[in-house]
Amino acid sequence: MEGNRRLEVLERQLCAVQLAEAPELIDAAALSAICPKQLQALLVHDNPELRSAVFEFLKGDIFKPNHYLSLMEFRELTLQRLQRFVAADFGGRGFDVRDYMNDPRRFMAGLECLSFCDYSMAIKAGVHFTLCGGTICKLGTAKHHNALLPKLNTLELPGCFGMTELGHGSNVMGIETTAVYDAPRGEFVITTPSNEASKYWIGGSGQHGKICAVFAQLTVGGVWQGPHVFMVRIRDDSGRLMPGVRIKDHGPKMGLNGVDNGQIWFDSVRVPRDAMLDRYASVDAAGTYSSPIPTVSARFGTMVGGLTTGRILIGQGAVTACMIGTTIALRYASQRPQFGDKLIGDYLTHQRRLLPGLATTYALQLGMKQLKVAAFDAAKPDAKLVHVLSSGLKAAATWSRVEVLQQCRECCGGMGFLAANKIGPMKTDMDVDVTFEGDNTVMMQQVARALLDDPATARLNAPGSWDRVALAGTPHVSAGQLHSLLQAHERSLLCHLRDAMASASSGKGGKGAAAAAAAAAFEENLDLVVQLGWAHVEARCMGYMLDEARSAPGGAAAGVSVLAQLYGATRIEARLAHYLQVGLLNGADAAALRLAVNKACRQLGSGGPAAPALKLCDAFGIPEHLLAAPIAKNWREMGQTL
């Protein structure tokens, strides 16, 4: 009997799948209303004049791609490019590291532009200005600002950031480098106690760096005070290593070879008392430690808080790469015929591979916009919101970049493998972004942990039949319905994890045992934890797209609306197993969703040079000299223009 019943259910589902029709995702009127100029104004977050000035500056011959350089030649070129950048006058005001604090949007806008040209230059600038310079700005005081920042502005003092150790990547609290205060001499003694404690992957240290912001465990008067930051000279003005400092160049990497990474050891290196960045903690001449922040853990949170800006820049760089990759691939697809006169961009498989990435790029760009609002525009930023958004968007943007660029490379065939067409070098140069400035898996765990720790979580109910959205048999699926499904997906995962942790800790004797049991349950469900991080980011980005569509001018609103529909539908499709598992969708809904996405891709991607997708790419505003890919212009001239 049970077997017959299951067969009947399966037969009904199969019939429903066969009869499913494609509901409308995209309104044809919206496609015709798309205005690239209005969209560009929406997508460019701030400082349009500065961005235009930097883009114009990057027309110089020194910034043109050169794929024939040796390792050392590329490093030298990267340094020369950065020297040109710091010497430039953008509208009467050059780049200033003090803007990290005084005008963070301008600071970030200038650095973001460099990613359009070369990622090695962008990262070398980011390490120097954001990680080293930003740390001095945030954790230092006037004596550090006055002595160091002018020299960072001119590159007289190339900077590094010494946080990561051979044995400690994500676990910064566990670093082993020590700083012991010698009161009679008024100095800190910086020591690498083991090889695992050597500073590793330190950008800029292998060849050019002269000063390093070193994270070390501070001990004063025999009392451990946790990690603090010390400005340590690693080379003198002539480029010779300082006494007690040993550096090993990492040499060639799989990409990003314009950046000179290295490994650093400190053998009882003495630095003056003023070398400690002392905005939030200080040691006086007598050796008395003081801090307005009472605990080691709270001070540690302050010390690493400056990483947020770096994460925003890394996430934004990934979105920029998606813009460039999708523009190149879609332009090529709109011109290149195959198997007769049919353009490759008119094949459904091609559209299915490229257009979800275009929608994701828009979603992430608008997500980054809201992150900057939260981080820089609020009178008193919500630290928790900024942490959750910066962690989640950094992970989502860089993981998405991996997928988007791979699809772009494959959709361009052999041309995507050619370095001159830019996609390949971006892939290898940027592959590091998924693990630096925070490993993505750890970042998504932090997002999930923050959601689970929110007291409001306890009041949430798991999705029920009232959350189900019927996609099969309906003529149109609204963006609001898709958003509701994404939110229900997040809530389902959140409630499942909350209940698993509560169940594990129930009945345990004492708070300590209950907390340990809940932590063990969290760890046993880490796969769902990462899924929750993704679900939160996707629901937020969809919400941001809908907010923009409601408030933007008509031509911009049309473009965002179209891509919000595709984004929501493809994100649901990618997580379809969970929607089916918890009953938010059924088999017929899944079939209807597939057909709806196919139809939307047809509407966006067909038409050759007149395809609406190309207008959406034009809205990125990428200057032609920075697109720098022959296949994005006229593939028939390949060989004549190289």
C-alpha positions as CSV (number, residue, x, y, z in Angstrom):
1,M,0.0,0.0,0.0
2,E,2.8,2.4,1.0
3,G,4.6,1.7,-2.2
4,N,1.5,2.4,-4.3
5,R,0.8,5.6,-2.5
6,R,4.3,6.9,-3.2
7,L,4.0,6.0,-6.9
8,E,0.7,8.0,-7.1
9,V,2.4,11.0,-5.5
10,L,5.3,10.8,-7.9
11,E,3.0,10.5,-10.8
12,R,1.1,13.6,-9.8
13,Q,4.3,15.5,-9.4
14,L,5.6,14.4,-12.8
15,C,2.3,15.4,-14.4
16,A,2.5,18.8,-12.7
17,V,6.1,19.3,-13.9
18,Q,5.1,18.5,-17.5
19,L,2.2,20.9,-17.5
20,A,4.1,23.8,-15.9
21,E,4.1,27.0,-17.8
22,A,6.6,29.8,-17.5
23,P,5.3,32.6,-15.4
24,E,6.5,36.1,-16.3
25,L,9.5,37.4,-14.4
26,I,10.3,40.4,-16.6
27,D,7.9,43.1,-17.9
28,A,8.7,43.9,-21.5
29,A,8.0,47.6,-20.9
30,A,10.7,47.7,-18.3
31,L,13.2,46.4,-20.7
32,S,12.5,49.2,-23.2
33,A,12.7,51.8,-20.4
34,I,16.2,51.0,-19.2
35,C,18.4,54.1,-19.2
36,P,22.2,53.4,-18.8
37,K,23.0,56.9,-17.7
38,Q,20.5,57.0,-15.0
39,L,21.6,53.5,-13.9
40,Q,25.2,54.6,-13.8
41,A,24.4,57.5,-11.5
42,L,22.7,54.9,-9.2
43,L,25.6,52.4,-9.3
44,V,28.4,54.9,-8.7
45,H,28.3,55.3,-5.0
46,D,30.0,58.7,-4.5
47,N,32.8,61.0,-5.7
48,P,32.1,60.9,-9.4
49,E,34.5,63.8,-10.2
50,L,37.4,62.1,-8.4
51,R,36.6,58.7,-10.0
52,S,36.6,60.4,-13.4
53,A,39.9,62.1,-12.7
54,V,41.6,58.9,-11.6
55,F,40.2,57.0,-14.7
56,E,41.6,59.8,-16.9
57,F,45.0,59.6,-15.0
58,L,45.1,55.8,-15.7
59,K,45.3,56.5,-19.5
60,G,49.0,56.9,-19.1
61,D,51.2,54.4,-21.0
62,I,52.7,53.1,-17.7
63,F,49.3,51.7,-16.8
64,K,48.8,49.7,-20.0
65,P,48.9,45.9,-19.5
66,N,52.2,44.2,-20.0
67,H,52.1,40.4,-19.7
68,Y,55.7,39.8,-20.8
69,L,57.4,41.1,-17.6
70,S,59.5,39.0,-15.2
71,L,58.6,38.8,-11.5
72,M,61.0,41.5,-10.5
73,E,60.1,43.7,-13.5
74,F,56.4,43.5,-12.6
75,R,57.1,44.4,-9.0
76,E,59.1,47.4,-10.1
77,L,56.4,48.5,-12.5
78,T,53.8,48.2,-9.7
79,L,55.9,50.3,-7.5
80,Q,56.4,52.9,-10.2
81,R,52.7,53.0,-10.9
82,L,51.9,53.6,-7.2
83,Q,54.5,56.4,-7.1
84,R,52.8,58.1,-10.0
85,F,49.5,57.7,-8.2
86,V,50.7,59.3,-5.0
87,A,52.2,62.2,-7.0
88,A,49.1,62.9,-9.0
89,D,46.9,65.9,-8.3
90,F,43.2,65.0,-8.7
91,G,41.2,68.1,-9.0
92,G,43.6,70.2,-6.8
93,R,43.8,67.6,-4.1
94,G,46.1,64.6,-4.1
95,F,45.4,61.3,-2.4
96,D,45.8,61.6,1.4
97,V,45.9,58.7,3.9
98,R,44.3,61.0,6.5
99,D,41.1,60.7,4.5
100,Y,40.9,57.3,6.0
101,M,39.4,59.1,9.0
102,N,38.5,62.5,7.6
103,D,36.8,61.5,4.4
104,P,36.5,57.7,4.1
105,R,34.3,57.8,1.0
106,R,36.9,59.8,-0.9
107,F,39.7,57.6,0.4
108,M,37.9,54.4,-0.8
109,A,36.8,55.9,-4.1
110,G,40.4,56.7,-5.1
111,L,41.6,53.1,-4.2
112,E,38.6,51.5,-5.8
113,C,39.5,53.0,-9.2
114,L,42.8,51.2,-9.2
115,S,41.1,47.8,-9.4
116,F,39.8,48.7,-12.8
117,C,43.4,48.9,-14.0
118,D,45.5,46.3,-12.2
119,Y,44.8,44.3,-9.1
120,S,48.5,44.2,-8.0
121,M,48.6,47.9,-7.9
122,A,45.3,48.1,-6.1
123,I,46.4,45.6,-3.4
124,K,49.9,47.2,-2.9
125,A,48.1,50.5,-2.5
126,G,45.5,48.9,-0.1
127,V,48.2,47.3,2.1
128,H,50.2,50.6,2.3
129,F,47.3,53.1,2.7
130,T,44.5,51.1,4.2
131,L,46.1,48.4,6.4
132,C,49.3,50.2,7.4
133,G,48.2,53.9,7.1
134,G,44.6,53.2,8.2
135,T,45.9,51.4,11.3
136,I,48.1,54.4,12.2
137,C,45.1,56.8,11.6
138,K,42.7,54.8,13.8
139,L,44.9,53.4,16.6
140,G,47.6,56.1,16.7
141,T,47.7,59.6,18.1
142,A,49.0,62.9,16.9
143,K,52.6,62.0,17.4
144,H,52.2,59.0,15.1
145,H,50.1,60.9,12.6
146,N,52.6,63.8,12.3
147,A,55.7,61.6,12.1
148,L,54.5,58.9,9.8
149,L,51.5,59.9,7.7
150,P,53.3,62.5,5.5
151,K,55.9,59.9,4.6
152,L,53.3,57.4,3.8
153,N,51.6,59.9,1.5
154,T,54.7,60.2,-0.6
155,L,55.8,56.6,-0.4
156,E,59.0,57.7,1.3
157,L,58.1,55.1,3.9
158,P,56.4,52.1,2.2
159,G,54.2,50.4,4.8
160,C,53.3,46.8,5.6
161,F,50.7,45.2,7.9
162,G,52.1,42.4,10.2
163,M,49.1,40.6,11.6
164,T,49.1,37.1,10.0
165,E,51.5,34.5,11.2
166,L,52.6,31.2,9.9
167,G,50.6,29.4,12.6
168,H,47.8,31.9,12.9
169,G,45.6,33.2,10.1
170,S,42.0,33.7,11.1
171,N,42.9,33.3,14.8
172,V,44.4,36.7,15.4
173,M,43.9,36.5,19.2
174,G,46.2,33.5,19.2
175,I,49.2,35.3,17.6
176,E,52.6,34.5,19.3
177,T,54.8,37.4,18.4
178,T,55.6,39.1,21.7
179,A,56.2,42.7,22.8
180,V,57.7,43.0,26.3
181,Y,58.2,46.4,27.9
182,D,61.7,47.1,29.2
183,A,60.9,49.9,31.8
184,P,64.6,50.8,32.6
185,R,65.3,51.5,28.9
186,G,61.8,52.7,28.0
187,E,61.6,50.3,25.1
188,F,59.5,47.4,23.8
189,V,61.3,44.2,22.8
190,I,59.6,42.6,19.8
191,T,60.4,38.9,19.5
192,T,59.4,36.0,17.2
193,P,59.5,33.1,19.7
194,S,59.0,30.3,17.2
195,N,58.9,29.8,13.4
196,E,55.1,29.4,13.6
197,A,55.1,33.0,15.1
198,S,56.9,34.5,12.1
199,K,54.8,37.0,10.2
200,Y,53.6,35.4,7.0
201,W,52.1,36.6,3.7
202,I,53.0,40.2,4.6
203,G,52.3,42.2,1.5
204,G,55.0,44.7,0.6
205,S,57.6,43.2,3.0
206,G,59.5,41.0,0.5
207,Q,61.2,43.9,-1.2
208,H,60.0,47.4,-0.7
209,G,58.5,47.8,2.8
210,K,60.3,50.0,5.3
211,I,57.9,50.1,8.2
212,C,55.4,47.5,9.5
213,A,52.4,47.7,11.8
214,V,53.2,44.7,13.9
215,F,50.6,42.9,16.0
216,A,52.1,41.4,19.1
217,Q,51.1,40.1,22.5
218,L,52.0,42.8,25.0
219,T,53.4,42.1,28.4
220,V,54.0,45.0,30.9
221,G,55.4,44.3,34.3
222,G,54.9,40.6,33.9
223,V,51.1,41.1,33.1
224,W,49.8,40.0,29.7
225,Q,47.6,42.7,28.1
226,G,46.6,41.0,24.8
227,P,47.4,42.0,21.2
228,H,48.6,45.6,20.5
229,V,50.1,47.3,17.5
230,F,53.7,48.6,17.2
231,M,55.2,50.6,14.3
232,V,58.5,48.8,13.6
233,R,61.1,49.8,11.0
234,I,62.1,46.7,9.0
235,R,64.4,48.5,6.6
236,D,66.4,51.7,6.8
237,D,66.0,54.6,4.4
238,S,68.5,52.9,2.0
239,G,66.5,49.7,2.0
240,R,68.8,47.6,4.2
241,L,67.3,45.3,6.8
242,M,67.2,46.7,10.3
243,P,69.2,44.9,13.0
244,G,67.4,41.9,14.4
245,V,64.9,41.8,11.4
246,R,65.0,38.9,9.0
247,I,62.8,38.7,5.9
248,K,62.3,35.9,3.4
249,D,60.8,36.9,0.0
250,H,57.9,34.5,-0.8
251,G,58.8,34.7,-4.5
252,P,56.4,33.8,-7.3
253,K,52.7,33.1,-6.6
254,M,49.8,31.9,-8.7
255,G,48.9,35.5,-9.3
256,L,49.2,39.0,-7.8
257,N,52.9,38.9,-8.6
258,G,53.2,42.7,-8.6
259,V,53.0,42.5,-4.8
260,D,56.1,41.5,-2.9
261,N,54.9,39.2,-0.1
262,G,57.3,38.0,2.6
263,Q,57.9,36.3,5.9
264,I,59.3,38.3,8.8
265,W,61.2,37.3,12.0
266,F,62.1,39.6,14.8
267,D,65.0,38.7,17.0
268,S,64.6,40.9,20.2
269,V,64.1,44.0,18.1
270,R,64.0,47.1,20.3
271,V,61.6,50.0,19.5
272,P,60.9,53.1,21.6
273,R,57.9,53.5,23.8
274,D,56.3,55.8,21.3
275,A,56.3,53.0,18.7
276,M,53.1,51.6,20.3
277,L,49.9,53.0,18.8
278,D,48.3,54.3,21.9
279,R,44.9,55.8,21.2
280,Y,43.2,53.1,23.2
281,A,46.0,51.9,25.5
282,S,49.3,53.3,26.7
283,V,52.4,52.6,28.8
284,D,53.9,55.5,30.6
285,A,57.6,56.0,31.2
286,A,57.4,54.3,34.6
287,G,56.0,51.2,32.9
288,T,52.4,51.6,34.0
289,Y,49.8,50.3,31.6
290,S,46.4,52.0,31.2
291,S,43.4,51.8,28.9
292,P,39.9,53.1,28.9
293,I,38.8,49.7,27.6
294,P,38.7,47.4,30.6
295,T,39.1,43.9,29.2
296,V,41.5,42.2,26.8
297,S,38.7,40.9,24.6
298,A,37.1,44.3,24.2
299,R,40.5,45.9,23.5
300,F,41.2,43.2,20.9
301,G,37.9,44.0,19.1
302,T,39.0,47.7,18.9
303,M,42.5,46.7,17.6
304,V,41.1,44.7,14.7
305,G,38.1,47.0,14.0
306,G,40.1,48.7,11.3
307,L,39.8,45.6,9.1
308,T,36.3,46.6,8.1
309,T,37.5,49.2,5.6
310,G,39.8,46.6,4.0
311,R,37.0,44.1,3.7
312,I,34.8,46.7,2.0
313,L,37.6,47.4,-0.5
314,I,38.2,43.7,-1.2
315,G,34.5,43.1,-1.7
316,Q,34.2,46.1,-3.9
317,G,37.2,45.0,-5.9
318,A,35.5,41.6,-6.5
319,V,32.3,43.4,-7.7
320,T,34.4,45.5,-10.1
321,A,35.9,42.4,-11.5
322,C,32.5,41.0,-12.1
323,M,31.5,44.2,-13.9
324,I,34.6,43.9,-16.2
325,G,34.2,40.2,-16.8
326,T,30.5,40.3,-17.7
327,T,30.9,43.3,-19.9
328,I,33.7,41.6,-21.9
329,A,31.9,38.3,-22.2
330,L,28.5,39.8,-23.1
331,R,30.0,42.1,-25.7
332,Y,31.9,39.3,-27.3
333,A,28.7,37.1,-27.2
334,S,26.7,39.8,-29.0
335,Q,29.1,39.8,-32.0
336,R,30.5,36.3,-32.3
337,P,28.6,33.8,-34.6
338,Q,29.0,30.1,-34.4
339,F,27.5,27.2,-36.4
340,G,26.2,29.6,-39.1
341,D,25.0,33.1,-38.5
342,K,23.6,32.5,-35.0
343,L,25.3,34.5,-32.3
344,I,26.7,32.7,-29.3
345,G,24.8,35.2,-27.2
346,D,21.5,33.9,-28.6
347,Y,22.0,30.4,-27.2
348,L,20.1,29.7,-24.0
349,T,23.1,27.9,-22.5
350,H,25.2,31.0,-23.0
351,Q,22.5,33.3,-21.5
352,R,22.0,31.0,-18.6
353,R,25.7,31.1,-17.7
354,L,26.3,34.9,-18.1
355,L,23.1,36.7,-17.1
356,P,22.6,35.4,-13.5
357,G,26.2,36.8,-13.0
358,L,25.1,40.1,-14.3
359,A,22.1,40.2,-11.9
360,T,24.4,39.1,-9.0
361,T,26.8,41.9,-9.9
362,Y,24.1,44.5,-9.6
363,A,22.8,43.0,-6.4
364,L,26.2,43.1,-4.8
365,Q,27.0,46.6,-6.0
366,L,23.8,47.9,-4.4
367,G,24.6,45.9,-1.3
368,M,28.0,47.5,-1.1
369,K,26.3,50.9,-1.5
370,Q,24.2,50.3,1.6
371,L,27.2,48.9,3.5
372,K,29.0,52.2,2.9
373,V,25.9,54.2,4.1
374,A,25.9,52.1,7.3
375,A,29.7,52.4,7.9
376,F,30.3,56.0,6.9
377,D,27.2,58.1,6.7
378,A,25.5,57.4,10.1
379,A,26.2,59.8,12.9
380,K,26.8,56.8,15.1
381,P,27.3,53.7,13.0
382,D,25.7,50.4,14.1
383,A,28.8,48.4,14.7
384,K,27.0,45.1,14.6
385,L,25.2,45.9,11.4
386,V,28.5,47.0,9.8
387,H,30.3,43.9,10.9
388,V,27.6,41.6,9.6
389,L,27.3,43.4,6.3
390,S,31.0,43.8,5.7
391,S,31.7,40.1,6.6
392,G,28.8,38.7,4.6
393,L,29.3,40.9,1.5
394,K,33.0,40.4,1.4
395,A,32.5,36.6,1.4
396,A,29.5,36.7,-1.0
397,A,31.2,39.1,-3.4
398,T,34.5,37.2,-3.6
399,W,32.9,33.8,-3.9
400,S,30.6,35.2,-6.6
401,R,33.6,36.6,-8.4
402,V,35.1,33.2,-8.6
403,E,31.9,31.8,-10.3
404,V,31.2,34.8,-12.5
405,L,34.7,35.1,-13.9
406,Q,34.9,31.3,-14.5
407,Q,31.7,31.5,-16.5
408,C,32.9,34.5,-18.4
409,R,36.2,32.8,-19.2
410,E,34.5,29.6,-20.5
411,C,31.8,31.5,-22.5
412,C,34.6,33.3,-24.4
413,G,36.2,30.0,-25.3
414,G,39.9,30.2,-26.1
415,M,39.7,34.0,-26.2
416,G,38.9,33.9,-22.5
417,F,42.2,32.1,-21.9
418,L,44.2,34.9,-23.7
419,A,45.8,37.3,-21.2
420,A,45.1,40.2,-23.5
421,N,41.4,39.7,-23.0
422,K,41.8,40.4,-19.2
423,I,39.5,37.7,-17.7
424,G,42.3,35.1,-17.2
425,P,44.7,37.5,-15.4
426,M,41.9,38.8,-13.2
427,K,41.0,35.2,-12.2
428,T,44.5,34.3,-11.1
429,D,45.4,37.7,-9.5
430,M,42.2,37.8,-7.5
431,D,41.9,34.2,-6.4
432,V,43.5,35.2,-3.1
433,D,40.5,37.4,-2.2
434,V,38.4,34.5,-0.9
435,T,40.9,34.0,1.9
436,F,42.5,37.3,2.8
437,E,41.0,40.1,4.9
438,G,39.1,37.2,6.5
439,D,38.6,33.6,5.2
440,N,35.2,33.5,3.6
441,T,34.0,30.4,5.5
442,V,34.9,32.1,8.7
443,M,33.2,35.4,7.6
444,M,29.9,33.6,6.9
445,Q,30.2,31.9,10.3
446,Q,30.5,35.3,11.9
447,V,27.4,36.4,10.1
448,A,25.4,33.4,11.3
449,R,26.7,33.8,14.8
450,A,25.6,37.4,15.0
451,L,22.1,36.4,13.8
452,L,21.9,33.6,16.3
453,D,23.1,35.9,19.2
454,D,20.4,38.5,18.3
455,P,17.7,38.2,21.0
456,A,15.0,38.8,18.4
457,T,15.9,35.3,17.0
458,A,14.1,33.7,19.9
459,R,10.8,35.2,18.7
460,L,11.0,33.9,15.2
461,N,8.9,31.0,13.9
462,A,10.0,28.5,11.3
463,P,8.3,29.0,7.9
464,G,5.0,27.2,7.5
465,S,2.4,26.7,4.8
466,W,1.5,30.4,5.0
467,D,5.0,31.2,3.6
468,R,4.6,29.0,0.6
469,V,4.5,30.9,-2.8
470,A,2.9,29.0,-5.7
471,L,5.0,29.6,-8.8
472,A,3.2,27.0,-11.0
473,G,0.0,28.1,-12.6
474,T,0.5,31.8,-12.0
475,P,1.0,34.3,-14.9
476,H,3.4,36.5,-13.1
477,V,5.8,36.2,-10.2
478,S,6.5,39.5,-8.4
479,A,9.7,40.6,-6.9
480,G,8.0,40.8,-3.5
481,Q,7.1,37.1,-3.7
482,L,10.7,36.2,-4.6
483,H,12.0,38.4,-1.7
484,S,9.5,36.7,0.7
485,L,10.9,33.3,-0.4
486,L,14.4,34.4,0.2
487,Q,13.5,35.7,3.7
488,A,11.7,32.4,4.5
489,H,14.8,30.5,3.4
490,E,16.9,32.5,5.9
491,R,14.3,32.1,8.6
492,S,14.1,28.4,8.1
493,L,17.9,27.9,8.5
494,L,18.0,30.3,11.4
495,C,15.3,28.5,13.3
496,H,16.7,25.1,12.6
497,L,20.1,26.1,14.0
498,R,18.6,27.9,17.0
499,D,16.5,24.9,17.8
500,A,19.4,22.5,17.4
501,M,21.6,24.5,19.8
502,A,18.7,24.9,22.3
503,S,18.0,21.2,22.2
504,A,21.7,20.3,22.7
505,S,22.0,22.6,25.7
506,S,18.7,21.7,27.4
507,G,19.0,19.9,30.7
508,K,22.8,20.4,30.9
509,G,23.9,21.2,34.4
510,G,25.2,24.8,34.7
511,K,25.7,27.6,32.3
512,G,29.2,26.4,31.3
513,A,28.0,22.9,30.3
514,A,25.0,24.3,28.4
515,A,27.1,26.8,26.5
516,A,29.6,24.1,25.6
517,A,26.8,21.8,24.3
518,A,25.3,24.7,22.2
519,A,28.8,25.4,20.8
520,A,29.2,21.8,19.9
521,A,25.8,21.8,18.1
522,F,26.8,24.9,16.2
523,E,30.0,23.1,15.1
524,E,28.1,20.0,14.1
525,N,26.0,22.1,11.8
526,L,28.7,24.3,10.2
527,D,27.4,23.4,6.7
528,L,24.1,25.0,7.5
529,V,25.8,27.9,9.3
530,V,27.5,28.9,6.1
531,Q,24.2,28.5,4.2
532,L,22.6,30.8,6.7
533,G,25.3,33.4,6.0
534,W,24.6,33.2,2.3
535,A,20.8,33.3,2.9
536,H,21.1,36.5,4.9
537,V,23.2,38.3,2.3
538,E,21.0,37.2,-0.5
539,A,17.8,38.3,1.2
540,R,19.4,41.6,2.2
541,C,20.7,42.3,-1.4
542,M,17.3,41.5,-2.8
543,G,15.7,43.9,-0.4
544,Y,18.2,46.6,-1.3
545,M,17.4,46.2,-5.0
546,L,13.7,46.6,-4.3
547,D,14.3,49.7,-2.3
548,E,16.4,51.2,-5.1
549,A,13.7,50.3,-7.7
550,R,11.1,52.1,-5.6
551,S,13.1,55.3,-5.2
552,A,15.2,55.6,-8.4
553,P,14.3,57.6,-11.5
554,G,12.3,55.6,-14.1
555,G,15.2,54.5,-16.4
556,A,17.3,53.3,-13.5
557,A,14.3,51.8,-11.6
558,A,13.5,49.7,-14.8
559,G,17.0,48.2,-14.9
560,V,17.1,47.4,-11.2
561,S,13.6,45.9,-11.3
562,V,14.5,43.6,-14.2
563,L,17.7,42.3,-12.6
564,A,16.1,42.0,-9.2
565,Q,13.6,39.6,-10.6
566,L,16.3,37.5,-12.2
567,Y,18.5,37.7,-9.1
568,G,15.8,36.5,-6.8
569,A,14.7,33.7,-9.1
570,T,18.2,32.4,-9.7
571,R,19.2,32.6,-6.0
572,I,16.1,30.5,-5.2
573,E,16.9,28.1,-8.0
574,A,20.5,27.7,-6.7
575,R,19.1,26.7,-3.2
576,L,16.2,24.7,-4.6
577,A,16.9,21.6,-2.5
578,H,16.2,23.4,0.7
579,Y,13.0,25.0,-0.6
580,L,11.7,21.6,-1.6
581,Q,12.9,20.0,1.7
582,V,11.0,22.4,3.9
583,G,7.9,22.7,1.7
584,L,8.3,26.3,0.5
585,L,8.1,25.0,-3.1
586,N,7.0,21.8,-4.7
587,G,8.1,20.0,-7.9
588,A,5.7,21.9,-10.1
589,D,7.0,25.2,-8.7
590,A,10.5,24.2,-9.4
591,A,9.7,23.4,-13.0
592,A,7.9,26.7,-13.5
593,L,10.8,28.5,-11.9
594,R,13.2,27.0,-14.4
595,L,11.0,28.0,-17.3
596,A,10.6,31.5,-16.0
597,V,14.3,32.0,-15.6
598,N,14.9,30.6,-19.1
599,K,12.3,33.1,-20.5
600,A,13.9,36.0,-18.6
601,C,17.3,35.1,-19.9
602,R,15.9,35.1,-23.4
603,Q,14.4,38.5,-23.0
604,L,17.6,40.0,-21.6
605,G,20.2,38.2,-23.7
606,S,18.8,38.0,-27.2
607,G,19.2,40.5,-30.0
608,G,22.9,40.7,-30.6
609,P,24.3,44.3,-30.1
610,A,20.7,45.4,-29.3
611,A,20.3,43.0,-26.3
612,P,19.1,44.7,-23.2
613,A,21.9,43.1,-21.2
614,L,24.4,45.3,-23.0
615,K,22.6,48.4,-21.9
616,L,22.9,47.1,-18.3
617,C,26.6,46.6,-18.8
618,D,27.0,50.1,-20.3
619,A,25.7,51.4,-17.0
620,F,28.8,50.2,-15.2
621,G,30.6,53.1,-16.9
622,I,33.9,51.3,-17.5
623,P,36.1,53.5,-19.6
624,E,37.2,51.8,-22.8
625,H,40.9,52.1,-22.0
626,L,40.4,50.2,-18.8
627,L,38.2,47.5,-20.4
628,A,41.4,46.7,-22.4
629,A,40.1,43.5,-24.0
630,P,40.2,43.2,-27.8
631,I,37.2,40.9,-27.9
632,A,35.1,43.5,-26.1
633,K,35.6,45.8,-29.1
634,N,35.9,44.0,-32.4
635,W,37.0,40.4,-32.3
636,R,37.5,40.3,-36.0
637,E,40.5,42.6,-35.6
638,M,42.4,40.2,-33.3
639,G,46.0,40.1,-34.4
640,Q,45.8,43.4,-36.1
641,T,45.5,45.5,-32.9
642,L,47.6,43.4,-30.5
